[in-house]
Amino acid sequence: MTFNDFNFDAQLFEGLQSMGYVKPTPIQEQAIPLILDRKDLIACAQTGTGKTASYLLPVLQHISTTDKKHTKALILAPTRELAQQIDQQVEGLAYFAGISSIAVYGGGDGMIYEQQRRAMVDGVDIIIATPGRLIAHLASGVIKLEHVEYLVLDEADRMLDMGFYEDLIRIIGFLPAKRQTMLFSATMPGKIRKLANTILKDPEQINIALSQPAVGILQQVYMVHDHQKIKLITSLLKDDSHNSVLIFASRKETVKELNRTLRKAGVKAEAFHSDLEQEQRETILRSFKARQLPVIIGTDVLSRGIDVEGISLVINFDVPPDPEDYIHRIGRTARAETTGTAITFVNERDQRRFSTIESLIGREIDRVTLPEELGEAPLYQPEVKRKSPFKKKKPFVRRQKSA
């Protein structure tokens, strides 16, 4: 199958060609015909499968054949980085079709808020928004969404993990009941099913199996005690062969502390987290893409929100809470058939979690011996259940008095 088989509008097809699209991915092959047929859809597909184009192309096709007097499509995304990337993809695909879009997200100053508001009031075909900022605009009463025909929830599982369920339901209350709704999610837990049952009507379902890490990724693991992590990561970053490095930690506080520690050690790094202003985040990403900044440290939100070619090394400072997040994290390297290295630090507490990751990908990851100067590594005993440092109190049982 090729994109010719979808009979897209000539101007949209020109945008496709200009962006180098040749053959549809599996999610695109399955989703595009269903969306063109105006079916509601729930699709399980991870980042990197081409899911964004799988919903953008049919939505752009529909918009290109109708009048453009009102906003026709609303796309909700968990982070501003993802919202910006979707907006950039709309801009490329719709360049010759004359379809307009705006990315609406928080973190900027009052001027940015006003620019977003004015663009939506003046009229834009597609709004790509984070839930929180869109709620703020809707609360003002100026933005109207009663003509929206297409609603897309991208990375719905991540939005729910971030606590956006109530915001999503509130936003949907502003939309017409008669619409086409598409829900895309990397995972499909019960809360996603609940949301789908609430907002979709007789949806078609697509499940693209979780892909294995790219063959070009050299996966390695160090068994470490917590006190050995800083010395180990500092040693690894002194290797000049890596000029584009992503470091992941599971907590924002760890990201900030690790950044301070590495900078004191002479490593040129920046922490990437939600406390930064939007302008700061954009500056960091631009510097990273331009190879002016060699190291970024972030949480799992970054693993789905960054798309930069040429990342040579990914370091998991700790094991991700969700095994599938491991695949998202290391998938930032070895993109487009290149090669890269992914290194994970595993302490005693995370061994059972790491064992689950190996079960998921169906292989044992190569162990690397710690440098002698760091001391002995912990034994790998994932089957051992670690004792809680807190003593459990015995349950109180009220004794009945004897007669």
VOLUM-944475 format. One record per residue (C-alpha): x, y, z negated. Coordinates in steps of 0.02 Angstrom, whole numbers. Layout:
<atom><east>X</east><north>Y</north><up>Z</up></atom>
...
***
This chain:
<atom><east>0</east><north>0</north><up>0</up></atom>
<atom><east>55</east><north>179</north><up>36</up></atom>
<atom><east>-22</east><north>348</north><up>-7</up></atom>
<atom><east>-93</east><north>354</north><up>171</up></atom>
<atom><east>-220</east><north>224</north><up>116</up></atom>
<atom><east>-306</east><north>347</north><up>-1</up></atom>
<atom><east>-352</east><north>469</north><up>140</up></atom>
<atom><east>-304</east><north>623</north><up>42</up></atom>
<atom><east>-335</east><north>797</north><up>109</up></atom>
<atom><east>-197</east><north>850</north><up>230</up></atom>
<atom><east>-136</east><north>992</north><up>118</up></atom>
<atom><east>-130</east><north>878</north><up>-35</up></atom>
<atom><east>-38</east><north>746</north><up>65</up></atom>
<atom><east>88</east><north>879</north><up>117</up></atom>
<atom><east>119</east><north>915</north><up>-67</up></atom>
<atom><east>143</east><north>728</north><up>-97</up></atom>
<atom><east>274</east><north>717</north><up>39</up></atom>
<atom><east>365</east><north>873</north><up>-20</up></atom>
<atom><east>384</east><north>795</north><up>-193</up></atom>
<atom><east>453</east><north>633</north><up>-121</up></atom>
<atom><east>306</east><north>517</north><up>-158</up></atom>
<atom><east>311</east><north>365</north><up>-44</up></atom>
<atom><east>235</east><north>211</north><up>-124</up></atom>
<atom><east>107</east><north>211</north><up>-266</up></atom>
<atom><east>152</east><north>129</north><up>-431</up></atom>
<atom><east>38</east><north>-9</north><up>-503</up></atom>
<atom><east>-58</east><north>114</north><up>-613</up></atom>
<atom><east>-82</east><north>229</north><up>-463</up></atom>
<atom><east>-142</east><north>86</north><up>-352</up></atom>
<atom><east>-274</east><north>37</north><up>-479</up></atom>
<atom><east>-328</east><north>206</north><up>-550</up></atom>
<atom><east>-338</east><north>318</north><up>-397</up></atom>
<atom><east>-479</east><north>222</north><up>-307</up></atom>
<atom><east>-582</east><north>212</north><up>-468</up></atom>
<atom><east>-564</east><north>397</north><up>-504</up></atom>
<atom><east>-604</east><north>441</north><up>-323</up></atom>
<atom><east>-765</east><north>339</north><up>-346</up></atom>
<atom><east>-809</east><north>450</north><up>-497</up></atom>
<atom><east>-790</east><north>310</north><up>-624</up></atom>
<atom><east>-751</east><north>343</north><up>-807</up></atom>
<atom><east>-586</east><north>259</north><up>-847</up></atom>
<atom><east>-488</east><north>195</north><up>-996</up></atom>
<atom><east>-309</east><north>152</north><up>-948</up></atom>
<atom><east>-169</east><north>80</north><up>-1052</up></atom>
<atom><east>-5</east><north>133</north><up>-974</up></atom>
<atom><east>156</east><north>197</north><up>-1050</up></atom>
<atom><east>261</east><north>347</north><up>-1003</up></atom>
<atom><east>363</east><north>318</north><up>-846</up></atom>
<atom><east>233</east><north>215</north><up>-752</up></atom>
<atom><east>171</east><north>361</north><up>-646</up></atom>
<atom><east>10</east><north>386</north><up>-743</up></atom>
<atom><east>9</east><north>576</north><up>-725</up></atom>
<atom><east>-4</east><north>569</north><up>-535</up></atom>
<atom><east>-131</east><north>428</north><up>-550</up></atom>
<atom><east>-260</east><north>550</north><up>-619</up></atom>
<atom><east>-196</east><north>713</north><up>-545</up></atom>
<atom><east>-205</east><north>658</north><up>-363</up></atom>
<atom><east>-390</east><north>605</north><up>-362</up></atom>
<atom><east>-440</east><north>756</north><up>-467</up></atom>
<atom><east>-347</east><north>873</north><up>-349</up></atom>
<atom><east>-430</east><north>784</north><up>-202</up></atom>
<atom><east>-603</east><north>816</north><up>-275</up></atom>
<atom><east>-564</east><north>998</north><up>-314</up></atom>
<atom><east>-492</east><north>1030</north><up>-141</up></atom>
<atom><east>-658</east><north>981</north><up>-61</up></atom>
<atom><east>-770</east><north>1091</north><up>-172</up></atom>
<atom><east>-787</east><north>1276</north><up>-211</up></atom>
<atom><east>-664</east><north>1349</north><up>-334</up></atom>
<atom><east>-774</east><north>1474</north><up>-427</up></atom>
<atom><east>-757</east><north>1391</north><up>-597</up></atom>
<atom><east>-636</east><north>1285</north><up>-698</up></atom>
<atom><east>-666</east><north>1107</north><up>-638</up></atom>
<atom><east>-542</east><north>1003</north><up>-737</up></atom>
<atom><east>-479</east><north>1000</north><up>-917</up></atom>
<atom><east>-326</east><north>897</north><up>-963</up></atom>
<atom><east>-284</east><north>877</north><up>-1147</up></atom>
<atom><east>-108</east><north>828</north><up>-1202</up></atom>
<atom><east>-28</east><north>807</north><up>-1375</up></atom>
<atom><east>123</east><north>922</north><up>-1354</up></atom>
<atom><east>166</east><north>1083</north><up>-1265</up></atom>
<atom><east>311</east><north>997</north><up>-1177</up></atom>
<atom><east>195</east><north>869</north><up>-1098</up></atom>
<atom><east>68</east><north>1006</north><up>-1056</up></atom>
<atom><east>206</east><north>1104</north><up>-967</up></atom>
<atom><east>265</east><north>950</north><up>-871</up></atom>
<atom><east>88</east><north>911</north><up>-812</up></atom>
<atom><east>66</east><north>1092</north><up>-758</up></atom>
<atom><east>229</east><north>1084</north><up>-660</up></atom>
<atom><east>170</east><north>925</north><up>-574</up></atom>
<atom><east>4</east><north>1009</north><up>-528</up></atom>
<atom><east>101</east><north>1155</north><up>-457</up></atom>
<atom><east>205</east><north>1040</north><up>-347</up></atom>
<atom><east>65</east><north>925</north><up>-287</up></atom>
<atom><east>-60</east><north>1066</north><up>-257</up></atom>
<atom><east>64</east><north>1191</north><up>-184</up></atom>
<atom><east>-13</east><north>1184</north><up>-9</up></atom>
<atom><east>-192</east><north>1157</north><up>-69</up></atom>
<atom><east>-208</east><north>1323</north><up>-159</up></atom>
<atom><east>-267</east><north>1247</north><up>-324</up></atom>
<atom><east>-223</east><north>1345</north><up>-480</up></atom>
<atom><east>-182</east><north>1285</north><up>-657</up></atom>
<atom><east>-128</east><north>1352</north><up>-826</up></atom>
<atom><east>-39</east><north>1268</north><up>-971</up></atom>
<atom><east>-117</east><north>1322</north><up>-1137</up></atom>
<atom><east>-17</east><north>1286</north><up>-1294</up></atom>
<atom><east>30</east><north>1362</north><up>-1460</up></atom>
<atom><east>193</east><north>1420</north><up>-1532</up></atom>
<atom><east>209</east><north>1584</north><up>-1437</up></atom>
<atom><east>178</east><north>1764</north><up>-1484</up></atom>
<atom><east>20</east><north>1866</north><up>-1461</up></atom>
<atom><east>70</east><north>1914</north><up>-1284</up></atom>
<atom><east>73</east><north>1731</north><up>-1228</up></atom>
<atom><east>-96</east><north>1702</north><up>-1309</up></atom>
<atom><east>-168</east><north>1850</north><up>-1215</up></atom>
<atom><east>-91</east><north>1793</north><up>-1050</up></atom>
<atom><east>-172</east><north>1623</north><up>-1071</up></atom>
<atom><east>-340</east><north>1700</north><up>-1115</up></atom>
<atom><east>-337</east><north>1819</north><up>-967</up></atom>
<atom><east>-291</east><north>1679</north><up>-845</up></atom>
<atom><east>-437</east><north>1572</north><up>-904</up></atom>
<atom><east>-559</east><north>1717</north><up>-901</up></atom>
<atom><east>-506</east><north>1770</north><up>-725</up></atom>
<atom><east>-533</east><north>1592</north><up>-665</up></atom>
<atom><east>-417</east><north>1442</north><up>-648</up></atom>
<atom><east>-456</east><north>1273</north><up>-570</up></atom>
<atom><east>-368</east><north>1163</north><up>-699</up></atom>
<atom><east>-331</east><north>1195</north><up>-883</up></atom>
<atom><east>-196</east><north>1087</north><up>-964</up></atom>
<atom><east>-201</east><north>1115</north><up>-1151</up></atom>
<atom><east>-149</east><north>1056</north><up>-1322</up></atom>
<atom><east>-305</east><north>1035</north><up>-1432</up></atom>
<atom><east>-259</east><north>1160</north><up>-1567</up></atom>
<atom><east>-227</east><north>1308</north><up>-1453</up></atom>
<atom><east>-380</east><north>1271</north><up>-1346</up></atom>
<atom><east>-490</east><north>1270</north><up>-1502</up></atom>
<atom><east>-425</east><north>1444</north><up>-1543</up></atom>
<atom><east>-476</east><north>1508</north><up>-1371</up></atom>
<atom><east>-646</east><north>1424</north><up>-1378</up></atom>
<atom><east>-680</east><north>1497</north><up>-1550</up></atom>
<atom><east>-662</east><north>1671</north><up>-1476</up></atom>
<atom><east>-815</east><north>1639</north><up>-1369</up></atom>
<atom><east>-732</east><north>1709</north><up>-1213</up></atom>
<atom><east>-683</east><north>1545</north><up>-1130</up></atom>
<atom><east>-823</east><north>1443</north><up>-1051</up></atom>
<atom><east>-807</east><north>1261</north><up>-999</up></atom>
<atom><east>-986</east><north>1223</north><up>-946</up></atom>
<atom><east>-934</east><north>1192</north><up>-765</up></atom>
<atom><east>-796</east><north>1065</north><up>-803</up></atom>
<atom><east>-822</east><north>905</north><up>-704</up></atom>
<atom><east>-664</east><north>809</north><up>-751</up></atom>
<atom><east>-593</east><north>778</north><up>-924</up></atom>
<atom><east>-426</east><north>689</north><up>-947</up></atom>
<atom><east>-352</east><north>639</north><up>-1115</up></atom>
<atom><east>-168</east><north>602</north><up>-1086</up></atom>
<atom><east>-72</east><north>506</north><up>-1219</up></atom>
<atom><east>-231</east><north>491</north><up>-1321</up></atom>
<atom><east>-148</east><north>378</north><up>-1450</up></atom>
<atom><east>-20</east><north>511</north><up>-1488</up></atom>
<atom><east>-154</east><north>644</north><up>-1508</up></atom>
<atom><east>-245</east><north>535</north><up>-1634</up></atom>
<atom><east>-82</east><north>498</north><up>-1726</up></atom>
<atom><east>-58</east><north>686</north><up>-1741</up></atom>
<atom><east>-231</east><north>707</north><up>-1820</up></atom>
<atom><east>-324</east><north>783</north><up>-1672</up></atom>
<atom><east>-480</east><north>671</north><up>-1677</up></atom>
<atom><east>-597</east><north>804</north><up>-1747</up></atom>
<atom><east>-524</east><north>936</north><up>-1628</up></atom>
<atom><east>-554</east><north>822</north><up>-1479</up></atom>
<atom><east>-735</east><north>791</north><up>-1527</up></atom>
<atom><east>-760</east><north>978</north><up>-1554</up></atom>
<atom><east>-686</east><north>1021</north><up>-1384</up></atom>
<atom><east>-793</east><north>890</north><up>-1297</up></atom>
<atom><east>-945</east><north>976</north><up>-1374</up></atom>
<atom><east>-908</east><north>1126</north><up>-1261</up></atom>
<atom><east>-911</east><north>1018</north><up>-1103</up></atom>
<atom><east>-1061</east><north>966</north><up>-1000</up></atom>
<atom><east>-1129</east><north>792</north><up>-1037</up></atom>
<atom><east>-1123</east><north>751</north><up>-852</up></atom>
<atom><east>-938</east><north>737</north><up>-814</up></atom>
<atom><east>-804</east><north>611</north><up>-769</up></atom>
<atom><east>-693</east><north>563</north><up>-916</up></atom>
<atom><east>-524</east><north>476</north><up>-906</up></atom>
<atom><east>-427</east><north>417</north><up>-1058</up></atom>
<atom><east>-245</east><north>368</north><up>-1042</up></atom>
<atom><east>-149</east><north>291</north><up>-1186</up></atom>
<atom><east>15</east><north>199</north><up>-1208</up></atom>
<atom><east>-62</east><north>87</north><up>-1341</up></atom>
<atom><east>-241</east><north>33</north><up>-1373</up></atom>
<atom><east>-274</east><north>21</north><up>-1562</up></atom>
<atom><east>-448</east><north>16</north><up>-1636</up></atom>
<atom><east>-459</east><north>206</north><up>-1657</up></atom>
<atom><east>-434</east><north>228</north><up>-1469</up></atom>
<atom><east>-575</east><north>105</north><up>-1436</up></atom>
<atom><east>-685</east><north>203</north><up>-1555</up></atom>
<atom><east>-647</east><north>366</north><up>-1465</up></atom>
<atom><east>-677</east><north>285</north><up>-1295</up></atom>
<atom><east>-846</east><north>218</north><up>-1349</up></atom>
<atom><east>-893</east><north>393</north><up>-1407</up></atom>
<atom><east>-846</east><north>495</north><up>-1253</up></atom>
<atom><east>-844</east><north>376</north><up>-1102</up></atom>
<atom><east>-991</east><north>304</north><up>-1006</up></atom>
<atom><east>-976</east><north>126</north><up>-938</up></atom>
<atom><east>-788</east><north>147</north><up>-910</up></atom>
<atom><east>-680</east><north>41</north><up>-797</up></atom>
<atom><east>-526</east><north>-26</north><up>-886</up></atom>
<atom><east>-345</east><north>-42</north><up>-829</up></atom>
<atom><east>-206</east><north>-119</north><up>-931</up></atom>
<atom><east>-30</east><north>-101</north><up>-864</up></atom>
<atom><east>77</east><north>-214</north><up>-972</up></atom>
<atom><east>212</east><north>-133</north><up>-1076</up></atom>
<atom><east>365</east><north>-135</north><up>-964</up></atom>
<atom><east>532</east><north>-199</north><up>-1022</up></atom>
<atom><east>676</east><north>-77</north><up>-1045</up></atom>
<atom><east>764</east><north>-38</north><up>-881</up></atom>
<atom><east>899</east><north>-162</north><up>-834</up></atom>
<atom><east>1024</east><north>-20</north><up>-823</up></atom>
<atom><east>1016</east><north>12</north><up>-1012</up></atom>
<atom><east>1156</east><north>-62</north><up>-1116</up></atom>
<atom><east>1069</east><north>-96</north><up>-1283</up></atom>
<atom><east>1175</east><north>-108</north><up>-1440</up></atom>
<atom><east>1144</east><north>-113</north><up>-1626</up></atom>
<atom><east>1248</east><north>-74</north><up>-1780</up></atom>
<atom><east>1201</east><north>-149</north><up>-1948</up></atom>
<atom><east>1237</east><north>-9</north><up>-2071</up></atom>
<atom><east>1211</east><north>51</north><up>-2247</up></atom>
<atom><east>1131</east><north>224</north><up>-2256</up></atom>
<atom><east>1291</east><north>306</north><up>-2320</up></atom>
<atom><east>1384</east><north>243</north><up>-2164</up></atom>
<atom><east>1267</east><north>321</north><up>-2035</up></atom>
<atom><east>1339</east><north>497</north><up>-2032</up></atom>
<atom><east>1520</east><north>441</north><up>-2011</up></atom>
<atom><east>1468</east><north>318</north><up>-1876</up></atom>
<atom><east>1367</east><north>441</north><up>-1773</up></atom>
<atom><east>1502</east><north>573</north><up>-1787</up></atom>
<atom><east>1629</east><north>446</north><up>-1724</up></atom>
<atom><east>1517</east><north>398</north><up>-1577</up></atom>
<atom><east>1488</east><north>579</north><up>-1526</up></atom>
<atom><east>1674</east><north>613</north><up>-1517</up></atom>
<atom><east>1677</east><north>502</north><up>-1363</up></atom>
<atom><east>1691</east><north>627</north><up>-1219</up></atom>
<atom><east>1614</east><north>504</north><up>-1095</up></atom>
<atom><east>1438</east><north>557</north><up>-1148</up></atom>
<atom><east>1389</east><north>735</north><up>-1103</up></atom>
<atom><east>1201</east><north>713</north><up>-1120</up></atom>
<atom><east>1141</east><north>631</north><up>-1281</up></atom>
<atom><east>972</east><north>612</north><up>-1366</up></atom>
<atom><east>965</east><north>566</north><up>-1550</up></atom>
<atom><east>800</east><north>507</north><up>-1625</up></atom>
<atom><east>749</east><north>508</north><up>-1807</up></atom>
<atom><east>576</east><north>463</north><up>-1872</up></atom>
<atom><east>554</east><north>614</north><up>-1987</up></atom>
<atom><east>567</east><north>800</north><up>-1951</up></atom>
<atom><east>663</east><north>829</north><up>-2113</up></atom>
<atom><east>794</east><north>701</north><up>-2058</up></atom>
<atom><east>809</east><north>789</north><up>-1890</up></atom>
<atom><east>847</east><north>956</north><up>-1973</up></atom>
<atom><east>970</east><north>884</north><up>-2098</up></atom>
<atom><east>1061</east><north>782</north><up>-1965</up></atom>
<atom><east>1077</east><north>935</north><up>-1856</up></atom>
<atom><east>1156</east><north>1036</north><up>-1996</up></atom>
<atom><east>1277</east><north>895</north><up>-2036</up></atom>
<atom><east>1332</east><north>868</north><up>-1855</up></atom>
<atom><east>1357</east><north>1053</north><up>-1823</up></atom>
<atom><east>1469</east><north>1063</north><up>-1976</up></atom>
<atom><east>1569</east><north>918</north><up>-1902</up></atom>
<atom><east>1596</east><north>1017</north><up>-1742</up></atom>
<atom><east>1463</east><north>932</north><up>-1635</up></atom>
<atom><east>1370</east><north>1051</north><up>-1520</up></atom>
<atom><east>1191</east><north>999</north><up>-1556</up></atom>
<atom><east>1016</east><north>1071</north><up>-1578</up></atom>
<atom><east>866</east><north>1007</north><up>-1676</up></atom>
<atom><east>704</east><north>998</north><up>-1577</up></atom>
<atom><east>547</east><north>1000</north><up>-1686</up></atom>
<atom><east>376</east><north>1079</north><up>-1709</up></atom>
<atom><east>436</east><north>1216</north><up>-1827</up></atom>
<atom><east>528</east><north>1304</north><up>-1685</up></atom>
<atom><east>448</east><north>1445</north><up>-1587</up></atom>
<atom><east>400</east><north>1400</north><up>-1409</up></atom>
<atom><east>535</east><north>1512</north><up>-1336</up></atom>
<atom><east>667</east><north>1422</north><up>-1442</up></atom>
<atom><east>607</east><north>1251</north><up>-1382</up></atom>
<atom><east>610</east><north>1304</north><up>-1200</up></atom>
<atom><east>784</east><north>1378</north><up>-1220</up></atom>
<atom><east>848</east><north>1214</north><up>-1295</up></atom>
<atom><east>775</east><north>1110</north><up>-1154</up></atom>
<atom><east>844</east><north>1226</north><up>-1020</up></atom>
<atom><east>1018</east><north>1218</north><up>-1096</up></atom>
<atom><east>1006</east><north>1029</north><up>-1110</up></atom>
<atom><east>950</east><north>1008</north><up>-929</up></atom>
<atom><east>1089</east><north>1125</north><up>-871</up></atom>
<atom><east>1219</east><north>1020</north><up>-967</up></atom>
<atom><east>1263</east><north>1172</north><up>-1074</up></atom>
<atom><east>1200</east><north>1082</north><up>-1229</up></atom>
<atom><east>1262</east><north>902</north><up>-1246</up></atom>
<atom><east>1157</east><north>840</north><up>-1393</up></atom>
<atom><east>973</east><north>857</north><up>-1443</up></atom>
<atom><east>902</east><north>782</north><up>-1603</up></atom>
<atom><east>714</east><north>752</north><up>-1614</up></atom>
<atom><east>571</east><north>641</north><up>-1671</up></atom>
<atom><east>465</east><north>520</north><up>-1570</up></atom>
<atom><east>362</east><north>664</north><up>-1499</up></atom>
<atom><east>518</east><north>706</north><up>-1398</up></atom>
<atom><east>527</east><north>527</north><up>-1330</up></atom>
<atom><east>365</east><north>555</north><up>-1234</up></atom>
<atom><east>384</east><north>740</north><up>-1201</up></atom>
<atom><east>553</east><north>753</north><up>-1116</up></atom>
<atom><east>594</east><north>702</north><up>-938</up></atom>
<atom><east>776</east><north>741</north><up>-900</up></atom>
<atom><east>882</east><north>645</north><up>-778</up></atom>
<atom><east>1061</east><north>597</north><up>-818</up></atom>
<atom><east>1044</east><north>563</north><up>-1005</up></atom>
<atom><east>1187</east><north>443</north><up>-1036</up></atom>
<atom><east>1164</east><north>398</north><up>-1220</up></atom>
<atom><east>1015</east><north>375</north><up>-1336</up></atom>
<atom><east>1048</east><north>348</north><up>-1522</up></atom>
<atom><east>912</east><north>287</north><up>-1640</up></atom>
<atom><east>972</east><north>357</north><up>-1806</up></atom>
<atom><east>838</east><north>248</north><up>-1883</up></atom>
<atom><east>723</east><north>113</north><up>-1818</up></atom>
<atom><east>558</east><north>183</north><up>-1750</up></atom>
<atom><east>402</east><north>139</north><up>-1851</up></atom>
<atom><east>313</east><north>71</north><up>-1697</up></atom>
<atom><east>407</east><north>-59</north><up>-1593</up></atom>
<atom><east>336</east><north>15</north><up>-1432</up></atom>
<atom><east>414</east><north>183</north><up>-1479</up></atom>
<atom><east>583</east><north>95</north><up>-1462</up></atom>
<atom><east>548</east><north>69</north><up>-1277</up></atom>
<atom><east>491</east><north>249</north><up>-1258</up></atom>
<atom><east>648</east><north>312</north><up>-1345</up></atom>
<atom><east>777</east><north>214</north><up>-1248</up></atom>
<atom><east>680</east><north>240</north><up>-1087</up></atom>
<atom><east>746</east><north>419</north><up>-1083</up></atom>
<atom><east>910</east><north>349</north><up>-1016</up></atom>
<atom><east>944</east><north>245</north><up>-859</up></atom>
<atom><east>803</east><north>328</north><up>-763</up></atom>
<atom><east>789</east><north>318</north><up>-574</up></atom>
<atom><east>898</east><north>162</north><up>-565</up></atom>
<atom><east>1046</east><north>242</north><up>-656</up></atom>
<atom><east>1134</east><north>168</north><up>-807</up></atom>
<atom><east>1144</east><north>220</north><up>-989</up></atom>
<atom><east>1175</east><north>162</north><up>-1166</up></atom>
<atom><east>1052</east><north>146</north><up>-1311</up></atom>
<atom><east>1121</east><north>122</north><up>-1487</up></atom>
<atom><east>1016</east><north>85</north><up>-1641</up></atom>
<atom><east>1067</east><north>98</north><up>-1824</up></atom>
<atom><east>983</east><north>-34</north><up>-1933</up></atom>
<atom><east>994</east><north>-27</north><up>-2122</up></atom>
<atom><east>934</east><north>-165</north><up>-2239</up></atom>
<atom><east>763</east><north>-86</north><up>-2259</up></atom>
<atom><east>730</east><north>-82</north><up>-2070</up></atom>
<atom><east>787</east><north>-258</north><up>-2027</up></atom>
<atom><east>613</east><north>-336</north><up>-2022</up></atom>
<atom><east>552</east><north>-193</north><up>-1913</up></atom>
<atom><east>700</east><north>-215</north><up>-1795</up></atom>
<atom><east>665</east><north>-401</north><up>-1783</up></atom>
<atom><east>490</east><north>-356</north><up>-1720</up></atom>
<atom><east>568</east><north>-250</north><up>-1582</up></atom>
<atom><east>675</east><north>-396</north><up>-1525</up></atom>
<atom><east>520</east><north>-506</north><up>-1520</up></atom>
<atom><east>430</east><north>-375</north><up>-1415</up></atom>
<atom><east>566</east><north>-362</north><up>-1283</up></atom>
<atom><east>602</east><north>-549</north><up>-1289</up></atom>
<atom><east>788</east><north>-543</north><up>-1319</up></atom>
<atom><east>921</east><north>-517</north><up>-1451</up></atom>
<atom><east>1008</east><north>-349</north><up>-1439</up></atom>
<atom><east>1198</east><north>-352</north><up>-1441</up></atom>
<atom><east>1274</east><north>-326</north><up>-1613</up></atom>
<atom><east>1425</east><north>-210</north><up>-1624</up></atom>
<atom><east>1550</east><north>-225</north><up>-1766</up></atom>
<atom><east>1571</east><north>-72</north><up>-1877</up></atom>
<atom><east>1741</east><north>14</north><up>-1872</up></atom>
<atom><east>1849</east><north>-52</north><up>-2014</up></atom>
<atom><east>1866</east><north>118</north><up>-2097</up></atom>
<atom><east>1677</east><north>123</north><up>-2129</up></atom>
<atom><east>1681</east><north>-34</north><up>-2237</up></atom>
<atom><east>1575</east><north>-190</north><up>-2230</up></atom>
<atom><east>1405</east><north>-194</north><up>-2146</up></atom>
<atom><east>1250</east><north>-268</north><up>-2230</up></atom>
<atom><east>1203</east><north>-446</north><up>-2189</up></atom>
<atom><east>1063</east><north>-466</north><up>-2063</up></atom>
<atom><east>919</east><north>-550</north><up>-2157</up></atom>
<atom><east>757</east><north>-493</north><up>-2075</up></atom>
<atom><east>659</east><north>-635</north><up>-2155</up></atom>
<atom><east>697</east><north>-570</north><up>-2331</up></atom>
<atom><east>556</east><north>-465</north><up>-2402</up></atom>
<atom><east>632</east><north>-313</north><up>-2487</up></atom>
<atom><east>574</east><north>-281</north><up>-2663</up></atom>
<atom><east>490</east><north>-117</north><up>-2701</up></atom>
<atom><east>593</east><north>-4</north><up>-2817</up></atom>
<atom><east>434</east><north>27</north><up>-2917</up></atom>
<atom><east>369</east><north>-100</north><up>-3042</up></atom>
<atom><east>190</east><north>-153</north><up>-3017</up></atom>
<atom><east>79</east><north>-132</north><up>-3168</up></atom>
<atom><east>-22</east><north>-281</north><up>-3221</up></atom>
<atom><east>-207</east><north>-256</north><up>-3186</up></atom>
<atom><east>-310</east><north>-210</north><up>-3337</up></atom>
<atom><east>-435</east><north>-345</north><up>-3381</up></atom>
<atom><east>-571</east><north>-307</north><up>-3509</up></atom>
<atom><east>-593</east><north>-455</north><up>-3625</up></atom>
<atom><east>-768</east><north>-500</north><up>-3675</up></atom>
<atom><east>-800</east><north>-513</north><up>-3860</up></atom>
<atom><east>-848</east><north>-684</north><up>-3919</up></atom>
<atom><east>-1024</east><north>-705</north><up>-3985</up></atom>
***
